[in-house]
Amino acid sequence: MTSKLEDIKGIGKKIDVLKEGGIDSVEKLAESKLEDLTGLKGIGESTAKKYIEAAKELLGDTTEGLKLEKNKEDEAPKTEEDEEEEKKIQEELKKIEEKKTRLQGKTVEKGDFVLVKLTGKTQRGKIFRVSSEEDAKKAGFYDENKAKQGFYTPEFVIVSKPGFLNEGLTETIEKMNFFEKKSVRIPPIKAFGKRDPKKLERIGIAKFRKLNEGKNPERGQDFVKKGTGQRGTVINVVQGKVIIDYNHPLAGQSVDYNLEIVDKIEDFQEKIEYFMIAKGIPKENVKDFKVNHVKDDKTLEITVPKMFLFQNLTYIKFGLAMDLQTYLPDEIDDVKYIEVFEKIPIPATPADSVLQKVEQFNKEQEQNKEEEKKKQEEESK
């Protein structure tokens, strides 16, 4: 027995608004907070309360039915594999709960590997950065392909180390406790910097076309400068000149963040995996890389899976090795990449096939001659 949003009394056309905001089930609606709904188009506080209460009531009505269905499932005999899997899940949940209890209320320390949930907004309220799929849907820029690649997940950060978050967030996190939520406003100088007039470039349209695969400039388009890889935006086209801005789009602005430290990464293998993800290896493929840590000589061996053997991973491998050596110096000195190209059976060429047939034919002819000779000898006796 399941309930649908359509079953909520009085929901009407607002069902589309809710779904666009990531609330696509009765369960999610029942668990929503008022601010989750009032932030959506056309839903006020009283309407939000009514929807949430109606969802809770609807779930209450179906609870007994769900229990009956679950009891039927429980009656089915469990296999050893089911019991083993359930045992592993329970053990993992127990570890997570114990870890959370151990960290609750403790202040993060310099060098801690943590996961930070972020929502970044401009002062005009435009969301530009999120750490969850639900927030990405609410902001209106959710992309399923990006989600599969590991976007919309908490940020991997080493406390007090530069290069992970901007200066303002780095300083804020240093003073936070685990699982604490905080809202901060970061000034330009500690966010994306001040706007620098020197980062504006004017080039002729003809030259721009050569650098842009022969295409004409369009205001607002992204532009990557060949040779340097510098990224910019076309902000204007005037008097035969293209004006490109290489400042960060949010340079010169104060920005607001909601953040929460949601976990501490303590397992060595898990740290390696997060470094891989940070360097651009899709989250779903990280487990395909076999990692062997030789503790005696502080060497990390990474076997590259077949699917990546013919991709150019030079910069990723170099950057990953540098990060591991920099941030895990007590465990890692050398990083070795192992690439195994298995021998592929070579199919017979047409010429080989003909030769094989000729040899087979000759053998058969020899056998026939031998048999004929024997037959003649027997007949002559």
N, C-alpha and C positions, 0 to 999 in steps of 0.2 A: 504494500500500500504506500503510494507516494503522493505528495501534494505538489501542486504547481502554483506559480505566481498568479495564474489566471483565477485560482480559487479564492484569492484574497478579496474580501468584499470591498467594492468601491474603487478598485485599483484602476480600472478603465485603461485609458491610453497612456497613463503614467508607467505602465509596464515597460514600454520602450525606453523611457528615461532611466528607469532602474537598471535595465540590462546594459545600457550604454555606460552606466557608472560601475559596472562589474557585479551588480547584485542580480544574479540570474537564477536564484533558487529561494524557496521559502526559508530554508535553514539560514542562508546568508542574511536575509531580511530580518529574521528573528534575532540574529546576533549583532545586527548593525547598531551603531550609536546614532543619536539624534543629528550630530554634526555630519555624519556620513550621508544622511539624506537631505538635510537642509542645504548642503552644498550643491545639490543637483537642481537643474532647471525646473522651476514651477512647483517645488515642494517646500511648504512652510513647516514650522515647528509642530503645529497641531496635526497637520496631515501626516507628518513623519511619525508622530506618536501613535496615531491611529493604525498606520500600516504595520508598525513593529508589534503592537499589541495583537492585531489580527493574525499576524504570522505566528506569534507564540501560541495563540489559542488554537490555530489550525494544527500546529505541530502537536499540541496536547491531545487533540481529538484523534490523531493518528498513532499516538504512542502505543496504545494497546494492540492495534493491528500489527505494528512493527514488532512488538514483543512476541506475538504469536508466530510471525514469520521467522523470527530469530530462533524461537524454541524449536520450530520444525527443522531448521538448519542444524541446530545443536544436537538433535536426535540422530542425525546421520553419523555413522561411525567414522572416527578420524584415523587416518593412516599414520604410520610412524613418521613419514615425511612432513605431514601437516603438524604433528605434535612438535617435531624438531624445529620447524619454521616458527611456530608460535612461541616456542621457548626462546629462540634467538631474539624475536621481536620484544618479548617481555624483558629479557636481559638488557637489550639496548635501551629500552625506555627507562629501566631502572638506573642505568648508568647516567643517562641524560638528567634524570631527576636528582640524582646524587650530586652531579656536577653543578647543577643550578643552585642547589641548597648550599654547596660549598662556596660558590662565588657570590651569592646574594649579599648585597650591601658592601662588598669589598671594592676598594678603589683600584682602578687599573694601574699597572706599573710600566715604567719605561721598558720597551723591548717586548711587551706582551703582543702576541698575535691575536687580533680580535676581528669580529665581524660587526659592522656598523650599518644599521638600517637608516637610510637618509631620504628626505624629501626636500628638494631645493626649489625655492620660489623667488621670482623677482619681486621688487617692492610693489609692482602693479598686480601681483598675485598669479603671474604665469608660472606654471610648474615646468622646470627644465630638467629635473633629475629625480629619479625614483629608485627604490630598492626592492620593489615587489610588483608582481604582475597586477595585483588588484589596484595599486596606486597608478600604474601605467594606464589601465583601462579607464580609471576615473579622470585622468589627465587628458585622455583622448589620443594618446600616441602609442598605444599597445601594438606590437608587431609580433605575430606568431613565430616567424622565423628567428627573430632576435631572441625571443623567449627560449627557443630550443638551443640557442647558442650560449645561453647562460646570462643574458641581460636580465635586468629587473631582479637582481639578487643582492643581498647585503654586500657592502664593500669590504674587501680584505685589506686590513690596515695593520701596520706595525707601529705601536704607540711611540710617539716622539720622533719617528723617522720621517724625513722629508720624502716627497715623491709619490705619496699615496693620496693625500688630500691636500687642500689648500692650507695655507699657514693658519688662518683663523680657526678652521675645524680641527687642525692638529693640536693647537693650543687648548681648545675647548675639551677635547677628548681626554687630555692629560689629567683633567680635574674631575672626571666623571667616575661613577660607580658602575659596576656591571648591572645591566638591565634597567639602568636609569634612563628616563626620557628627558630631553631638553630642547628648548627652542632658542635660537640665537640669531642675531643679525651681524653679519660679517661686513666690515667696511671694505671699499675697493682695494685699498693697499694690501689687505690680507686675504682678498678673495681672488679676483682676476686681474688685479692691477689697474693703474690709471691708464687712460687713453693716451697713446703716444703718437703725436702727429708724424713722427719719422717713419711710422709703420704704414703710411699711406703711399701708394705708388701710382703714378700716371704713365700709361703706355698707350701707344697708338693702336687704333682698331686693327690695322693690317698685321701688326706684330702680335696682337692678342689672338687673332685668328690662327696664326701659325702655332701658337702655344696651346690653342684650344681645339685642335683637330679640325681646323677650318671653319669652326662654328662661330657665329656672331655672339657678342656679349649680351647678357641679359641681366638686368638689375636684380640683385638678390641671389644670384647663382654662386655656388661654391667654386673656388679656383685653387688649384695646387700648382705652385711654381716649380717648373722642372729644374732639376739640378740640386735644389735645396730642400724640396719637399714641403716648403712653407705653405701653410693653408691660409686662405683669405676669402673675402666676399666682395663681389662686384657691387659697389654702392651707388655708382652713377656712370653715365655715359654722356659726355658733353664736349662739344666742339672737336669731334674726332678723337677724343681721348677717353680711355677706360680708366676709371678710378677704382683701385683695389685696396681694401682695408684688411691689413694683416693683424689688427688687434683682435683679441678675443671678443666674441659678440657681447659678452657681459662686462667687458672692461669699463671701468669708470662708474660701475653701479654697486650699491650695497645690496647684498642678497640675504634672504632669510632661509634658515634650515630648521627642520625638525629632525632630531637624531636620537637613536637608541642603540646602546651597545648590547647586542643580542647573544653573543657567544665568545668564548675564548678557545682558540685552536691550540691544543697541547700535543696532539699526536704528530710525530715526525712525518709519517707518510701523508697525512692530511695537509700538512704545511706545504709539502712538495706539490701536491695536487692544486692547491690554491695559487701557488706561484705560476704553475702551468696555465691555469685559467686566466690569470692576470696578464700573461704574455700572448693571449689570443688563441690558445688551444681550446676548441669547443668543450664545454663541460661534459657533454655526453660521450666524448671520445677520450677523456683523460684516463679512464681506467684501462684503455687499450695499451697505454705506455707502461711497460714493465720496469719497475724501479728496484734496483739492488744496491743497498748501502754496505760498502765494505768498511767496517768501522776501524779496522787495524791501521789502514793507511788513509782513512778519511776520503775515500773515493766514492762517488755516486755514479752508478752505471744505469743509463736509461736506454732501453731497447725501443727503437722507433717501430710502430706497427706498420704492416704492409701498406695500408691505405695512405700512409703519409710518405712512403719511400720516394715517390716521384714528384713530390711537392717541394718547392724551394723554402726550406725552413731555416736557412742560414741565419737570418737576423733573429728569429725566434730562439734558436738554439743558443746563439751567442748571448742574447739578452737574459735568457733563463739561467745560463751558467753564471753570468755576472751577478745576478740577484741572489742565487743560492750561495755563492762564495762570499758575498757581501753581508747577507743577513743571517747566514748560518755558519759563521767561520769556525766555530768549535766542533762542528760535525763534518764539514765539507771543505776539502782543499781542491781536488780535481773532479771535473765532471766529464764522463765519457759517454758518448752516444754510440750505440751499437745498431748498425743497419745490416740486416741479413737479407741477401738476395738469393733466394732458393733457385736451384737449377731447374730450368724449364725443359721438359722432354722435347727434343727437336723432331718434328714430324718428318716422315720420309719424303724426299723430293720426288718429282715425277721420274727423274733419271734413275734414282735408287729403286723405285718400284719396278721399272722395266728390267733392270739388272737382276733383281730378285726373281722375277718371273722367268727370265732366260735361264738362270741357274736351276730353278725348279724344273723347268722343261728338260734341260740337259740331263738332270739326274733321272727323271722319269724315262728318258730315252735309253740311258745306260742300263737301267733296270730291265726295260723291255728287251733289249738286246741280250742281256744275260739270260733272261727267262727263255727267249727264243732259241738260244744256243743250247741250253740244257734240254729243251724239248726235242731239238733235232738229234742230239746225242742219244737221247733215250729211244727215239724212233729207229735209229740206225743199228741198235743192238739186236 
